[in-house]
Amino acid sequence: MTDRTDPTEFTNVDAELAGRGFTRMVFELDRIESLLDLLGSPQRAYPSIHLTGTNGKTSTARMIDSLLRAFGLHTGRYTSPHLETVRERIALDGEPVSEERFVATYREVKPLAELVDQRSSEPLTYFDMTTALAFATFADAPVDVAVVEVGLGGAEDATNVLQAGVAVLTPIGLDHTEWLGDTLEDIALHKAGIIHPGATVICAAQDDEAARPILERCVEVGATVAREGTEFGVLRRAVAVGGQVLTIQGLGGVYEEVFIPLHGAHQAQNAAVALAAVEAFLGAGTKRQLDVEAVREGFATASSPGRLEKVRTAPTILLDGAHNPHGMTATVTALQEEFAFSKLVGVLAVLADKDAGSLLELLEPVLDTVVVTRNSSPRAMPADELAALAREVFGPDRVEVADEMPDAIEAAVAEAESDVPGELSGVGVLVTGSVVTVADARRLLKR
């Protein structure tokens, strides 16, 4: 890409995209299909691995990406939301696209998007646009394979124009119930919509209520399914410095001494799912195993920003984007199993539509004190409202309130350091409750 742009041009493009309504959702495929048709169907220029689920999608997508690159493939990766810049959503060979490439692709897509808007009752959404930008970027690069995470649900998500040959379902729990339904069966039914005729489906372990519609969809469209715990899974895991060491039963055999620089049993599960997806894509199976050294290399270089990410030491500050009970359960389990904090203080900010009470109840056993605040989202729960819930769970003496994130982090660090004799190696701060919360904290702490 030789096109050069003025630095302010990316800022202007970013603002134009945001003007479409960052949180506006319209679940119809007609508009994105029309736009992609006008663009020449870029999503057909490469094979894809398509991921859905409630938790673990982004971490699993990043591991798949890393593994594919270890096998010498040029990759495109599309995930959401982003932490610092929209360019993170569209990655080429593991790196966010440049401002120049982003702007050049937007220039190509914008006039066609405006034409679709004129013909439609609803304009294209922010997510529609970033999806089209991703698919066009991947075709232009070109990539050998695209790793694409759904935005929300599956069947009516803008990414579901792919009809991918490999469909991945990470664990499904209750979240986004206002859009997807209030039962696991309803939610799984939506997510199973990414399974298309002839696909190979890699399915993480699911509750029976979620597994049933997935398996029914596979039968309906003639898809082949591999299930965690039956065809693949984690055989052994051991905590290691900076992560964990796994033995994974894959579709093609056993892979031993696999180090991943990520914490928690949930990340081990994500690794098993990622490996099975790559095996399916590359044609490994009962008669063929992938090269173990390439697998080890791919996992060793994997990362997942904002997932128990350590950004400071003395005291240790961890950032984790858990925002629903399913995800927070995994985070708390990892804290209990893999960290030995003598004192841990939380900073919590959540969106108003989330189950804040359940998040607080899960955090209570592992936090000495919690500082509640609000994040930068217009959908954020007010700090005073969150504080009232926190006092019911923690008691008034273990709850502090800060109206702004910088003040909350400062208060949490001060609380963590208080009454601790000697060095601070066993003292920590956990910032959690939302990806927006993590993004806000990350901007402050990684300067």
Residue pairs with C-beta under 8 A, 6 or more apart in sequence:
1 98
1 100
1 101
1 104
1 140
3 100
3 101
3 103
3 104
4 100
5 99
5 100
5 103
5 104
7 99
9 99
9 103
10 99
10 102
10 103
13 102
13 103
13 106
14 85
14 86
16 106
16 110
17 86
17 106
17 126
17 129
17 130
18 126
20 123
20 124
20 125
20 126
20 129
21 125
21 126
22 126
23 378
23 379
24 125
24 126
25 125
25 127
25 152
25 179
26 122
26 125
26 128
27 152
27 153
27 156
27 157
27 179
28 122
28 156
29 156
29 158
29 160
29 161
30 120
31 116
31 120
31 122
31 124
31 128
32 124
32 128
32 131
32 132
32 158
32 161
33 161
34 116
34 119
34 120
35 109
35 112
35 113
35 116
35 124
35 128
35 132
36 42
36 43
36 132
36 135
36 161
38 112
38 115
38 116
39 108
39 109
39 112
39 132
39 135
39 136
40 139
42 135
42 136
42 138
42 139
42 140
43 135
43 139
43 146
43 161
43 162
45 138
45 139
45 142
46 76
46 138
46 139
46 142
46 143
46 144
46 145
46 146
47 144
47 145
47 146
47 164
47 165
47 281
48 145
48 146
48 147
48 148
48 162
48 164
48 165
48 166
49 64
49 145
49 146
49 147
49 148
49 164
49 165
49 166
49 167
49 168
49 277
49 281
50 148
50 150
50 159
50 160
50 162
50 164
50 166
50 167
50 168
50 194
51 57
51 60
51 61
51 64
51 147
51 148
51 149
51 150
51 167
51 168
51 169
51 170
52 149
52 150
52 153
52 154
52 157
52 167
52 168
52 169
52 170
52 191
52 194
53 60
53 168
53 169
53 170
53 171
53 172
53 191
53 204
54 170
54 171
54 172
54 173
54 174
54 175
54 187
54 324
54 326
54 327
55 170
55 171
55 173
55 175
55 266
55 322
55 324
55 326
55 327
55 330
56 170
56 171
56 204
56 266
56 269
56 270
56 273
57 79
57 149
57 150
57 170
58 79
58 80
58 149
58 304
58 307
59 262
59 267
59 270
59 304
59 307
60 168
60 170
60 270
60 273
60 274
60 277
61 77
61 79
61 147
61 148
61 149
62 77
62 79
62 302
62 303
62 304
63 260
63 270
63 271
63 274
63 275
63 298
63 299
63 302
63 304
64 147
64 168
64 274
64 277
64 278
65 75
65 77
65 91
65 94
65 147
66 94
66 298
66 299
66 301
66 302
66 303
67 274
67 275
67 278
67 294
67 295
67 298
67 299
67 302
68 75
68 144
68 145
68 147
68 278
68 281
68 298
69 75
69 93
69 94
69 298
70 294
70 295
70 297
70 298
70 301
71 278
71 282
71 290
71 291
71 294
71 298
73 144
73 145
74 92
74 93
74 141
74 142
74 143
74 144
74 145
75 91
75 92
75 93
75 94
75 143
75 144
75 145
75 146
75 147
76 90
76 91
76 92
76 134
76 137
76 138
76 141
76 143
76 145
76 146
76 147
77 90
77 91
77 94
77 146
77 147
77 148
78 89
78 90
78 91
78 130
78 131
78 134
78 135
78 138
78 146
78 147
78 148
78 149
78 159
79 88
79 89
79 91
79 149
80 89
80 127
80 130
80 149
80 151
81 89
81 435
81 436
81 439
82 88
82 89
82 439
83 305
83 306
83 435
83 438
83 439
83 442
84 439
84 442
84 443
85 96
86 102
86 130
87 96
87 97
87 98
87 99
87 102
88 96
89 130
89 134
90 96
90 97
90 102
90 130
90 133
90 134
90 137
91 97
92 101
92 137
92 138
92 141
92 143
97 105
97 137
101 137
102 133
102 137
105 133
105 136
105 137
105 140
106 133
108 136
109 129
109 132
109 133
109 136
113 124
113 129
113 132
116 124
117 123
117 124
124 132
125 158
127 151
127 158
128 158
131 151
131 158
131 159
134 146
134 148
135 146
138 146
145 281
146 162
148 159
148 162
148 164
149 159
150 157
150 159
150 160
150 191
150 194
151 157
151 158
151 159
152 176
152 179
152 180
153 176
153 179
153 180
153 187
153 190
153 191
153 193
154 160
154 190
154 191
154 192
154 193
154 194
155 189
155 190
155 191
155 192
155 193
155 194
156 190
156 193
157 193
157 194
159 194
160 193
160 194
162 194
163 196
163 199
164 194
164 196
164 199
165 198
165 199
165 200
165 281
166 199
166 200
166 201
166 202
166 277
166 280
166 281
167 194
167 195
167 196
167 199
167 200
167 201
167 202
167 223
168 201
168 202
168 203
168 273
168 277
169 191
169 192
169 194
169 201
169 202
169 203
169 204
169 206
169 214
170 204
170 270
170 273
171 204
171 205
171 206
171 266
171 269
171 326
172 184
172 187
172 188
172 191
172 206
172 207
172 210
173 184
173 187
173 324
173 325
173 326
173 327
174 182
174 184
174 187
174 324
174 325
174 326
175 187
175 323
175 324
175 326
176 187
177 187
178 353
180 186
180 187
180 190
180 191
181 187
181 189
181 190
183 209
184 207
184 209
184 210
185 209
185 210
185 212
185 213
187 210
188 206
188 209
188 210
188 211
188 212
188 213
188 214
189 213
189 217
191 214
192 213
192 214
192 216
192 217
193 217
195 201
195 214
195 217
195 218
195 221
195 223
196 221
196 223
197 221
197 222
197 223
198 221
198 222
198 223
199 221
199 223
199 224
200 223
200 224
200 225
200 226
200 280
201 214
201 218
201 223
201 224
201 225
201 226
202 226
202 232
202 273
202 276
202 277
202 280
203 211
203 214
203 225
203 226
203 227
203 228
204 228
204 269
204 273
205 227
205 228
205 229
205 233
205 269
206 214
214 225
215 225
217 223
218 224
218 225
226 232
226 251
226 276
226 280
228 269
228 272
228 273
228 276
231 251
231 276
232 248
232 249
232 250
232 251
232 272
232 273
232 275
232 276
233 248
233 249
233 272
234 246
234 247
234 248
234 249
234 265
234 268
234 269
234 271
234 272
235 247
235 248
235 249
235 254
236 246
236 247
237 244
237 245
237 246
237 247
237 265
237 268
238 244
238 245
239 337
239 338
240 259
242 261
243 259
243 260
243 261
243 262
243 263
244 259
244 260
244 262
244 263
244 267
244 268
244 338
245 257
245 258
245 259
246 255
246 258
246 259
246 260
246 268
246 271
246 272
247 254
247 255
247 256
247 257
247 258
248 254
248 255
248 258
248 271
248 272
248 275
249 255
249 272
250 272
250 275
250 276
250 279
250 284
250 289
250 290
251 276
251 279
251 280
251 284
251 285
251 286
252 279
252 284
252 285
252 286
252 287
252 288
252 289
252 290
253 289
255 275
255 289
255 290
255 292
255 295
255 296
256 292
257 296
258 271
258 295
258 296
258 299
259 296
259 299
259 300
260 267
260 268
260 271
260 299
260 300
260 302
261 300
261 302
261 303
262 270
262 271
262 302
262 303
262 304
262 307
262 308
263 308
263 334
263 338
263 339
264 308
264 330
264 331
264 333
264 334
264 337
264 338
265 330
265 333
265 334
265 337
266 330
266 333
266 334
267 304
267 307
267 334
271 299
271 302
275 290
275 295
278 284
278 290
278 298
279 285
279 290
282 290
284 290
305 442
306 319
306 320
306 321
306 435
306 438
306 439
306 442
307 320
307 321
308 318
308 319
308 320
308 331
308 334
308 335
309 318
309 319
309 320
309 438
309 442
310 316
310 317
310 318
311 317
311 318
311 319
311 441
311 442
311 445
311 446
312 429
312 445
314 423
314 424
314 425
314 427
315 413
315 416
315 417
315 424
315 427
315 428
315 429
316 341
316 427
316 428
316 429
317 409
317 413
317 428
317 429
317 430
317 431
317 445
318 428
318 429
318 430
318 431
319 431
319 432
319 438
319 441
319 442
319 445
320 331
320 430
320 431
320 432
320 438
321 327
321 432
321 434
321 435
321 437
321 438
322 328
322 330
322 331
322 359
322 432
322 433
323 350
323 351
323 354
323 359
323 433
323 434
323 435
324 354
324 355
324 359
325 355
325 358
325 359
325 362
328 358
328 359
328 362
328 363
328 432
329 362
331 432
332 362
332 363
332 365
332 366
335 341
335 344
335 366
335 430
336 366
339 428
340 426
341 426
341 427
341 428
342 420
342 426
342 427
343 368
343 416
343 420
343 426
343 427
343 428
344 366
344 367
344 368
344 416
344 427
344 428
344 429
344 430
345 367
345 368
345 369
345 370
345 371
345 412
345 413
345 415
345 416
345 428
345 429
345 430
346 363
346 367
346 369
346 370
346 371
346 412
346 429
346 430
346 431
346 432
347 370
347 371
347 373
347 405
347 408
347 409
347 412
347 429
347 430
347 431
347 432
347 437
347 441
348 359
348 360
348 363
348 370
348 371
348 372
348 373
348 386
348 390
348 432
348 433
348 437
349 372
349 373
349 374
349 375
349 380
349 381
349 383
349 386
349 405
349 408
349 433
349 434
349 436
349 437
349 440
350 356
350 359
350 375
350 380
350 381
350 386
350 433
350 434
350 437
351 375
351 377
351 379
351 380
351 381
351 434
351 436
352 379
352 380
352 381
352 382
353 379
354 381
354 433
354 434
356 381
356 386
356 389
356 433
357 389
357 392
357 393
359 433
360 370
360 389
360 390
360 393
360 394
361 393
363 370
363 432
364 393
364 394
367 394
367 398
367 430
368 398
368 415
369 394
369 398
369 399
369 400
369 412
369 415
370 390
370 394
370 398
370 399
370 400
371 399
371 400
371 401
371 402
371 408
371 411
371 412
371 415
372 383
372 386
372 387
372 390
372 399
372 400
372 401
372 402
372 408
373 383
373 386
373 401
373 402
373 403
373 404
373 405
373 407
373 408
374 380
374 381
374 382
374 383
374 386
374 403
374 404
374 405
375 405
375 433
375 434
375 436
375 437
375 439
375 440
376 405
376 436
376 439
376 440
377 434
377 436
380 434
380 436
383 401
383 402
383 403
384 401
387 399
387 401
390 399
391 399
400 411
400 415
402 408
402 410
402 411
405 437
405 440
405 441
405 444
406 444
409 429
409 431
409 441
409 444
409 445
412 429
412 431
413 429
416 424
416 427
416 428
416 429
417 424
417 427
420 427
431 437
431 438
431 441
432 438
